[in-house]
Amino acid sequence: MGENDRPYRRYLFTVRLWREEPSADQAEWRGQVQCASDGDRRAFQDWPDLIAFFAAKLEESKQDGEI
C-alpha cells in the first residue's frame, strides 16, 4: 500500500507566532492556528490551547469515522 493509499484523513495546519509587548517591561507570545482543509482558525496564548485545537480536530475525525 502506497503512502497516498492510507485510509485516514490528513491535516495541514498553519501556525503563526508573534511577540506582543503590552508594556515596556512585559512581553507575551501570541499565536494563531488554522486548519488548511476546512479553514477553521483559533487564536491561542499558550501551548495547551494549541494542543486542544489539534485534539478537537482529531476527535472530529473519530466521530466522522475517518480514523
PDB file as gemmi writes it, atoms N, CA and C in Angstrom:
CRYST1    1.000    1.000    1.000  90.00  90.00  90.00 P 1                      
ATOM      1  N   MET A   1       0.858  -1.178   0.000  1.00  0.00           N  
ATOM      2  CA  MET A   1       0.000   0.000   0.000  1.00  0.00           C  
ATOM      3  C   MET A   1       0.901   1.238   0.000  1.00  0.00           C  
ATOM      4  N   GLY A   2       0.663   2.155  -0.913  1.00  0.00           N  
ATOM      5  CA  GLY A   2       1.455   3.376  -1.004  1.00  0.00           C  
ATOM      6  C   GLY A   2       1.051   4.402   0.033  1.00  0.00           C  
ATOM      7  N   GLU A   3       1.881   5.412   0.187  1.00  0.00           N  
ATOM      8  CA  GLU A   3       1.619   6.452   1.187  1.00  0.00           C  
ATOM      9  C   GLU A   3       0.279   7.144   0.953  1.00  0.00           C  
ATOM     10  N   ASN A   4      -0.098   7.373  -0.287  1.00  0.00           N  
ATOM     11  CA  ASN A   4      -1.354   8.068  -0.594  1.00  0.00           C  
ATOM     12  C   ASN A   4      -2.572   7.165  -0.522  1.00  0.00           C  
ATOM     13  N   ASP A   5      -2.364   5.859  -0.293  1.00  0.00           N  
ATOM     14  CA  ASP A   5      -3.472   4.908  -0.230  1.00  0.00           C  
ATOM     15  C   ASP A   5      -3.963   4.658   1.188  1.00  0.00           C  
ATOM     16  N   ARG A   6      -3.383   5.322   2.147  1.00  0.00           N  
ATOM     17  CA  ARG A   6      -3.776   5.093   3.539  1.00  0.00           C  
ATOM     18  C   ARG A   6      -5.206   5.558   3.764  1.00  0.00           C  
ATOM     19  N   PRO A   7      -5.972   4.782   4.516  1.00  0.00           N  
ATOM     20  CA  PRO A   7      -7.401   5.087   4.687  1.00  0.00           C  
ATOM     21  C   PRO A   7      -7.705   6.046   5.833  1.00  0.00           C  
ATOM     22  N   TYR A   8      -6.946   7.101   5.969  1.00  0.00           N  
ATOM     23  CA  TYR A   8      -7.257   8.064   7.011  1.00  0.00           C  
ATOM     24  C   TYR A   8      -7.041   9.473   6.489  1.00  0.00           C  
ATOM     25  N   ARG A   9      -7.640  10.384   7.163  1.00  0.00           N  
ATOM     26  CA  ARG A   9      -7.575  11.785   6.764  1.00  0.00           C  
ATOM     27  C   ARG A   9      -6.287  12.424   7.261  1.00  0.00           C  
ATOM     28  N   ARG A  10      -5.764  13.308   6.473  1.00  0.00           N  
ATOM     29  CA  ARG A  10      -4.575  14.068   6.857  1.00  0.00           C  
ATOM     30  C   ARG A  10      -4.964  15.519   7.043  1.00  0.00           C  
ATOM     31  N   TYR A  11      -4.242  16.173   7.922  1.00  0.00           N  
ATOM     32  CA  TYR A  11      -4.485  17.588   8.180  1.00  0.00           C  
ATOM     33  C   TYR A  11      -3.208  18.377   7.943  1.00  0.00           C  
ATOM     34  N   LEU A  12      -3.379  19.558   7.446  1.00  0.00           N  
ATOM     35  CA  LEU A  12      -2.282  20.503   7.303  1.00  0.00           C  
ATOM     36  C   LEU A  12      -2.670  21.736   8.093  1.00  0.00           C  
ATOM     37  N   PHE A  13      -1.804  22.156   8.993  1.00  0.00           N  
ATOM     38  CA  PHE A  13      -2.068  23.311   9.832  1.00  0.00           C  
ATOM     39  C   PHE A  13      -1.028  24.388   9.576  1.00  0.00           C  
ATOM     40  N   THR A  14      -1.464  25.624   9.660  1.00  0.00           N  
ATOM     41  CA  THR A  14      -0.556  26.765   9.653  1.00  0.00           C  
ATOM     42  C   THR A  14      -0.563  27.339  11.062  1.00  0.00           C  
ATOM     43  N   VAL A  15       0.624  27.473  11.633  1.00  0.00           N  
ATOM     44  CA  VAL A  15       0.749  28.037  12.975  1.00  0.00           C  
ATOM     45  C   VAL A  15       1.575  29.311  12.859  1.00  0.00           C  
ATOM     46  N   ARG A  16       1.005  30.405  13.354  1.00  0.00           N  
ATOM     47  CA  ARG A  16       1.703  31.691  13.354  1.00  0.00           C  
ATOM     48  C   ARG A  16       1.984  32.094  14.799  1.00  0.00           C  
ATOM     49  N   LEU A  17       3.178  32.567  15.047  1.00  0.00           N  
ATOM     50  CA  LEU A  17       3.576  33.036  16.377  1.00  0.00           C  
ATOM     51  C   LEU A  17       4.142  34.435  16.262  1.00  0.00           C  
ATOM     52  N   TRP A  18       3.821  35.277  17.237  1.00  0.00           N  
ATOM     53  CA  TRP A  18       4.395  36.615  17.293  1.00  0.00           C  
ATOM     54  C   TRP A  18       4.475  37.064  18.743  1.00  0.00           C  
ATOM     55  N   ARG A  19       5.304  38.037  18.961  1.00  0.00           N  
ATOM     56  CA  ARG A  19       5.525  38.556  20.315  1.00  0.00           C  
ATOM     57  C   ARG A  19       4.890  39.931  20.432  1.00  0.00           C  
ATOM     58  N   GLU A  20       4.098  40.105  21.470  1.00  0.00           N  
ATOM     59  CA  GLU A  20       3.476  41.401  21.755  1.00  0.00           C  
ATOM     60  C   GLU A  20       4.058  41.944  23.050  1.00  0.00           C  
ATOM     61  N   GLU A  21       4.183  43.247  23.090  1.00  0.00           N  
ATOM     62  CA  GLU A  21       4.707  43.901  24.289  1.00  0.00           C  
ATOM     63  C   GLU A  21       3.666  44.902  24.795  1.00  0.00           C  
ATOM     64  N   PRO A  22       2.755  44.438  25.659  1.00  0.00           N  
ATOM     65  CA  PRO A  22       1.710  45.318  26.162  1.00  0.00           C  
ATOM     66  C   PRO A  22       2.238  46.474  27.002  1.00  0.00           C  
ATOM     67  N   SER A  23       3.424  46.301  27.565  1.00  0.00           N  
ATOM     68  CA  SER A  23       4.069  47.388  28.308  1.00  0.00           C  
ATOM     69  C   SER A  23       5.578  47.256  28.122  1.00  0.00           C  
ATOM     70  N   ALA A  24       6.312  48.282  28.541  1.00  0.00           N  
ATOM     71  CA  ALA A  24       7.757  48.302  28.332  1.00  0.00           C  
ATOM     72  C   ALA A  24       8.475  47.161  29.045  1.00  0.00           C  
ATOM     73  N   ASP A  25       7.942  46.693  30.159  1.00  0.00           N  
ATOM     74  CA  ASP A  25       8.616  45.648  30.930  1.00  0.00           C  
ATOM     75  C   ASP A  25       7.955  44.276  30.807  1.00  0.00           C  
ATOM     76  N   GLN A  26       7.077  44.120  29.835  1.00  0.00           N  
ATOM     77  CA  GLN A  26       6.338  42.866  29.709  1.00  0.00           C  
ATOM     78  C   GLN A  26       6.231  42.473  28.235  1.00  0.00           C  
ATOM     79  N   ALA A  27       6.453  41.205  27.948  1.00  0.00           N  
ATOM     80  CA  ALA A  27       6.300  40.676  26.591  1.00  0.00           C  
ATOM     81  C   ALA A  27       5.559  39.345  26.676  1.00  0.00           C  
ATOM     82  N   GLU A  28       4.684  39.107  25.713  1.00  0.00           N  
ATOM     83  CA  GLU A  28       3.894  37.880  25.678  1.00  0.00           C  
ATOM     84  C   GLU A  28       3.891  37.326  24.265  1.00  0.00           C  
ATOM     85  N   TRP A  29       3.915  36.011  24.178  1.00  0.00           N  
ATOM     86  CA  TRP A  29       3.785  35.357  22.884  1.00  0.00           C  
ATOM     87  C   TRP A  29       2.316  35.114  22.598  1.00  0.00           C  
ATOM     88  N   ARG A  30       1.946  35.315  21.366  1.00  0.00           N  
ATOM     89  CA  ARG A  30       0.585  35.066  20.886  1.00  0.00           C  
ATOM     90  C   ARG A  30       0.684  34.136  19.692  1.00  0.00           C  
ATOM     91  N   GLY A  31      -0.410  33.514  19.370  1.00  0.00           N  
ATOM     92  CA  GLY A  31      -0.390  32.619  18.219  1.00  0.00           C  
ATOM     93  C   GLY A  31      -1.760  32.445  17.610  1.00  0.00           C  
ATOM     94  N   GLN A  32      -1.736  31.886  16.404  1.00  0.00           N  
ATOM     95  CA  GLN A  32      -2.964  31.549  15.702  1.00  0.00           C  
ATOM     96  C   GLN A  32      -2.700  30.267  14.925  1.00  0.00           C  
ATOM     97  N   VAL A  33      -3.634  29.354  14.970  1.00  0.00           N  
ATOM     98  CA  VAL A  33      -3.526  28.114  14.217  1.00  0.00           C  
ATOM     99  C   VAL A  33      -4.728  28.036  13.277  1.00  0.00           C  
ATOM    100  N   GLN A  34      -4.491  27.552  12.067  1.00  0.00           N  
ATOM    101  CA  GLN A  34      -5.564  27.411  11.089  1.00  0.00           C  
ATOM    102  C   GLN A  34      -5.429  26.061  10.404  1.00  0.00           C  
ATOM    103  N   CYS A  35      -6.551  25.379  10.280  1.00  0.00           N  
ATOM    104  CA  CYS A  35      -6.605  24.108   9.564  1.00  0.00           C  
ATOM    105  C   CYS A  35      -6.790  24.424   8.082  1.00  0.00           C  
ATOM    106  N   ALA A  36      -5.866  23.983   7.253  1.00  0.00           N  
ATOM    107  CA  ALA A  36      -5.913  24.313   5.823  1.00  0.00           C  
ATOM    108  C   ALA A  36      -7.098  23.663   5.116  1.00  0.00           C  
ATOM    109  N   SER A  37      -7.541  22.490   5.575  1.00  0.00           N  
ATOM    110  CA  SER A  37      -8.605  21.782   4.860  1.00  0.00           C  
ATOM    111  C   SER A  37      -9.985  22.393   5.049  1.00  0.00           C  
ATOM    112  N   ASP A  38     -10.273  22.930   6.234  1.00  0.00           N  
ATOM    113  CA  ASP A  38     -11.612  23.494   6.441  1.00  0.00           C  
ATOM    114  C   ASP A  38     -11.602  24.972   6.832  1.00  0.00           C  
ATOM    115  N   GLY A  39     -10.420  25.560   7.003  1.00  0.00           N  
ATOM    116  CA  GLY A  39     -10.323  26.982   7.304  1.00  0.00           C  
ATOM    117  C   GLY A  39     -10.577  27.340   8.749  1.00  0.00           C  
ATOM    118  N   ASP A  40     -10.882  26.337   9.575  1.00  0.00           N  
ATOM    119  CA  ASP A  40     -11.139  26.603  10.997  1.00  0.00           C  
ATOM    120  C   ASP A  40      -9.891  27.235  11.607  1.00  0.00           C  
ATOM    121  N   ARG A  41     -10.100  28.313  12.367  1.00  0.00           N  
ATOM    122  CA  ARG A  41      -8.988  29.105  12.896  1.00  0.00           C  
ATOM    123  C   ARG A  41      -9.224  29.391  14.373  1.00  0.00           C  
ATOM    124  N   ARG A  42      -8.127  29.399  15.134  1.00  0.00           N  
ATOM    125  CA  ARG A  42      -8.240  29.715  16.562  1.00  0.00           C  
ATOM    126  C   ARG A  42      -6.989  30.445  17.031  1.00  0.00           C  
ATOM    127  N   ALA A  43      -7.200  31.461  17.843  1.00  0.00           N  
ATOM    128  CA  ALA A  43      -6.094  32.171  18.483  1.00  0.00           C  
ATOM    129  C   ALA A  43      -5.740  31.439  19.773  1.00  0.00           C  
ATOM    130  N   PHE A  44      -4.476  31.518  20.171  1.00  0.00           N  
ATOM    131  CA  PHE A  44      -4.064  30.910  21.435  1.00  0.00           C  
ATOM    132  C   PHE A  44      -2.961  31.743  22.069  1.00  0.00           C  
ATOM    133  N   GLN A  45      -2.844  31.584  23.389  1.00  0.00           N  
ATOM    134  CA  GLN A  45      -1.810  32.298  24.140  1.00  0.00           C  
ATOM    135  C   GLN A  45      -0.865  31.354  24.843  1.00  0.00           C  
ATOM    136  N   ASP A  46      -1.202  30.067  24.869  1.00  0.00           N  
ATOM    137  CA  ASP A  46      -0.299  29.108  25.493  1.00  0.00           C  
ATOM    138  C   ASP A  46      -0.413  27.761  24.777  1.00  0.00           C  
ATOM    139  N   TRP A  47       0.562  26.894  25.026  1.00  0.00           N  
ATOM    140  CA  TRP A  47       0.623  25.612  24.328  1.00  0.00           C  
ATOM    141  C   TRP A  47      -0.587  24.723  24.582  1.00  0.00           C  
ATOM    142  N   PRO A  48      -1.134  24.669  25.793  1.00  0.00           N  
ATOM    143  CA  PRO A  48      -2.308  23.820  25.998  1.00  0.00           C  
ATOM    144  C   PRO A  48      -3.489  24.201  25.086  1.00  0.00           C  
ATOM    145  N   ASP A  49      -3.659  25.482  24.794  1.00  0.00           N  
ATOM    146  CA  ASP A  49      -4.736  25.886  23.881  1.00  0.00           C  
ATOM    147  C   ASP A  49      -4.475  25.395  22.461  1.00  0.00           C  
ATOM    148  N   LEU A  50      -3.219  25.419  22.034  1.00  0.00           N  
ATOM    149  CA  LEU A  50      -2.869  24.913  20.705  1.00  0.00           C  
ATOM    150  C   LEU A  50      -3.111  23.402  20.630  1.00  0.00           C  
ATOM    151  N   ILE A  51      -2.661  22.690  21.640  1.00  0.00           N  
ATOM    152  CA  ILE A  51      -2.849  21.236  21.679  1.00  0.00           C  
ATOM    153  C   ILE A  51      -4.332  20.884  21.712  1.00  0.00           C  
ATOM    154  N   ALA A  52      -5.128  21.672  22.424  1.00  0.00           N  
ATOM    155  CA  ALA A  52      -6.571  21.429  22.480  1.00  0.00           C  
ATOM    156  C   ALA A  52      -7.204  21.553  21.095  1.00  0.00           C  
ATOM    157  N   PHE A  53      -6.732  22.495  20.287  1.00  0.00           N  
ATOM    158  CA  PHE A  53      -7.236  22.646  18.919  1.00  0.00           C  
ATOM    159  C   PHE A  53      -6.918  21.395  18.105  1.00  0.00           C  
ATOM    160  N   PHE A  54      -5.674  20.926  18.188  1.00  0.00           N  
ATOM    161  CA  PHE A  54      -5.306  19.706  17.468  1.00  0.00           C  
ATOM    162  C   PHE A  54      -6.155  18.518  17.932  1.00  0.00           C  
ATOM    163  N   ALA A  55      -6.330  18.382  19.236  1.00  0.00           N  
ATOM    164  CA  ALA A  55      -7.110  17.275  19.787  1.00  0.00           C  
ATOM    165  C   ALA A  55      -8.557  17.333  19.313  1.00  0.00           C  
ATOM    166  N   ALA A  56      -9.122  18.525  19.231  1.00  0.00           N  
ATOM    167  CA  ALA A  56     -10.506  18.667  18.759  1.00  0.00           C  
ATOM    168  C   ALA A  56     -10.623  18.218  17.310  1.00  0.00           C  
ATOM    169  N   LYS A  57      -9.637  18.548  16.480  1.00  0.00           N  
ATOM    170  CA  LYS A  57      -9.656  18.124  15.074  1.00  0.00           C  
ATOM    171  C   LYS A  57      -9.593  16.601  14.975  1.00  0.00           C  
ATOM    172  N   LEU A  58      -8.748  15.975  15.783  1.00  0.00           N  
ATOM    173  CA  LEU A  58      -8.661  14.522  15.763  1.00  0.00           C  
ATOM    174  C   LEU A  58      -9.959  13.884  16.245  1.00  0.00           C  
ATOM    175  N   GLU A  59     -10.579  14.482  17.237  1.00  0.00           N  
ATOM    176  CA  GLU A  59     -11.852  13.968  17.745  1.00  0.00           C  
ATOM    177  C   GLU A  59     -12.933  14.063  16.670  1.00  0.00           C  
ATOM    178  N   GLU A  60     -12.949  15.156  15.913  1.00  0.00           N  
ATOM    179  CA  GLU A  60     -13.903  15.286  14.807  1.00  0.00           C  
ATOM    180  C   GLU A  60     -13.733  14.139  13.814  1.00  0.00           C  
ATOM    181  N   SER A  61     -12.498  13.786  13.514  1.00  0.00           N  
ATOM    182  CA  SER A  61     -12.231  12.691  12.581  1.00  0.00           C  
ATOM    183  C   SER A  61     -12.729  11.364  13.129  1.00  0.00           C  
ATOM    184  N   LYS A  62     -12.551  11.145  14.435  1.00  0.00           N  
ATOM    185  CA  LYS A  62     -13.047   9.911  15.053  1.00  0.00           C  
ATOM    186  C   LYS A  62     -14.559   9.834  14.934  1.00  0.00           C  
ATOM    187  N   GLN A  63     -15.225  10.935  15.222  1.00  0.00           N  
ATOM    188  CA  GLN A  63     -16.687  10.952  15.176  1.00  0.00           C  
ATOM    189  C   GLN A  63     -17.208  10.763  13.757  1.00  0.00           C  
ATOM    190  N   ASP A  64     -16.445  11.230  12.773  1.00  0.00           N  
ATOM    191  CA  ASP A  64     -16.834  11.067  11.373  1.00  0.00           C  
ATOM    192  C   ASP A  64     -16.427   9.704  10.826  1.00  0.00           C  
ATOM    193  N   GLY A  65     -15.729   8.904  11.657  1.00  0.00           N  
ATOM    194  CA  GLY A  65     -15.297   7.585  11.236  1.00  0.00           C  
ATOM    195  C   GLY A  65     -14.131   7.597  10.273  1.00  0.00           C  
ATOM    196  N   GLU A  66     -13.371   8.685  10.268  1.00  0.00           N  
ATOM    197  CA  GLU A  66     -12.262   8.801   9.324  1.00  0.00           C  
ATOM    198  C   GLU A  66     -10.970   8.218   9.850  1.00  0.00           C  
ATOM    199  N   ILE A  67     -10.841   8.095  11.169  1.00  0.00           N  
ATOM    200  CA  ILE A  67      -9.616   7.487  11.706  1.00  0.00           C  
ATOM    201  C   ILE A  67     -10.000   6.426  12.704  1.00  0.00           C  
TER     202      ILE A  67                                                      
END                                                                             
